[in-house]
Amino acid sequence: MGLNVRGRLQAMRVAEALVALAPDALYTSPLPRALETATTISQRLGLELIIRDELKEANIGLLDGLTQDDMHQQYPDFMETWSTDPSTTVMPRGESILQVQERAWNTIEEIRELHLGHSVAIVSHSFTILSIVCKLLGMPLANFRKLRLSLGSITRVEIHQETTSLISYNDQCHLENLP
């Protein structure tokens, strides 16, 4: 499923906000909404899209399309474990947030090596971004739910050879007055 009207407006605003940051490369998840957002950014910035499967959202497996009530009814053991340790609990026929973090972080490391000293834009998804931010901050992944991430927000990090820093998180200034 692609972006709705509001999502397309958010993507255009993100693209405009990224102009000032002048990224040298643009990476994206291949999933429809991320890809559509990245395409909008690509067109505005004149950057080629580099698609990486490792930037996909968590595979939620059999939970896809279920309500919270459905999840509690159909997968009570999973939901109990998820409430106490969401980082390592594997979703039914899916993956854990730890698995998401490992695949995404390996890709972040590869991108860092390829673009050392340059600015890069990455379009991804909530669980994926949250897991990366936890890794950057040295925050226990089990606490990822303490962070909130809004659609269309921008999170900026600096990753150097020896250091990493969170510059801004969940920035939504570019979305002000969005109809």
N, C-alpha and C positions, 0 to 999 in steps of 0.2 A: 504494500500500500504506500503510495506516494504522499507528498505533502498536501495539506488542505490549503485554503486561501490564506489563512493566518500564518501557516508554516512557510508559504512562499514569501510572504511579506517579511517574516523573520529572517529568512535566508538572504533576501536582498539587503536587509539592514546589517546582517553579519558581514556580508561582502563589502559593504561601504565602510564598516568599522575596520576591516582588515587592510584597506587601502593604505592607511597611515603606518601600519606595521610592516608593509612591503615584504611579505614572505617570498622566499626564493623557490619554494616547492610546496606542493599541495597533495597531501595524502588523504585517503578516505576509505571508509568501510564500503563494501559493495551493496549493503542493504538499501532498499529504495529511498527512504527519507534522507539518509545521510548522503547517498549518491546524488540525489536531486539538489540538496543543499550545496554540496561540493561543486556540482556543475554550475550553479549560480555564481559561486565564488570564483570558479575557474574562468567563466566568461568575463566577469568584472575585472579580474586581476591579470588575465591573459596567461594563466598558468596551466600547464598540462596536469591532468588528474593522474595520480598514481594510486591504484586500487590495491588494498591489502586486506585479505580475508581475516587476518589476525586482529583487525580493528573492529570486527563485528561486535554486536551486542551479545550478551550472555545467551546461550542456547537454553531456553527454559523448558524445552522438551514437551512433555505431556501437559504442562501447566498453561501452555499457550491458549488463550481465549477463555480461560476459566476465571470466574469471579473468586473473591476471597472465600466466600461461603462454599463454593464448589471445591476449592483446594482443601479446605478443612474437612469436608465430607469425604472426598475421594482419596486424599493423601494425608491422613491425620498424623502419621508417624513423621513424614517429611516436615509438615508444618510445625510440629513440636520441636524438632531438631533445628529447623530454620529460625525459630524464635530465640534459641539459645546460642547457636553458632552459625550465622548465615554465611560465613566466609568459606567453610570447608564442606558444607552440606551440598551434596550433588542433587540437582533438580531431577525429578523422574525422567529418565531418558534424555537428560540435558547435561549441564556442566555446573561446576561450583564457581563462586566468585573468585576463589583462589586460582582455578584453572584459567579464568578470564584474565586475571592479573598477570599470570605467568606468560600467556601467549602475547598479551598486549605489551607487557614490559619488554619482552625480547624484541619486539618490533620497534619500540621506542629506542632501545639501545642501537639497533641497526640504523634507524633513521639518524640518530645522533652522530654515529660514526660517518655516515654518508654526507652529512651536512654540517659538520663541526664548524662553528663560527658563523653560521647562517640562520636566518629565520625560516621556520617551517610552520605551515598551518596543517592541522589534522582535524578531520571531521569524523566524529565517532558517536558513541551512545552513552547513556547514563551509567550503567554498571561498569562499562569499560573505563570511562573517564574517572569515575569514583575510585576504582581500583588502582589506577595510575597515580592519582593524587595521594591516596593512602601510602603507596610505595615511596613517592617522592618525599613525603613528610615523615616517613618512618612510623606511621600510625598503624596500629594493629588493624588488619583488614576486617576483623570481626566488628569494628566500630564504624564501618563505612556508612551505616544508616544515620550517623550523627551529622553527616554532610548533606546538604540539599543542593540540587542542581536543576536549574530551570531550562526549559526548551529554548534554544536559540541563544543561550548565554555563551560567553567567551571566558575561558580559563587560560591564563598565560603562565608559562613556566620558563625558567632558564635552566638549561642542562648543559653544563660545561664538562670538560674532561674529568675534573675532580669534584665538582660541586653541582648541586641542584637547588633551585629556589622557586618557591611559588610567588609569582609576581601579582597576580590577581585571580580571584576565584568567583565563578558564577556572575561575572559582570554582565549587567543587563542595561547599561546606560544607553546603548544604541537602540534599545527597544522602547524607549520612552515615547509616549503618545502614539503607540501603535494602534491603529483602528481595530 
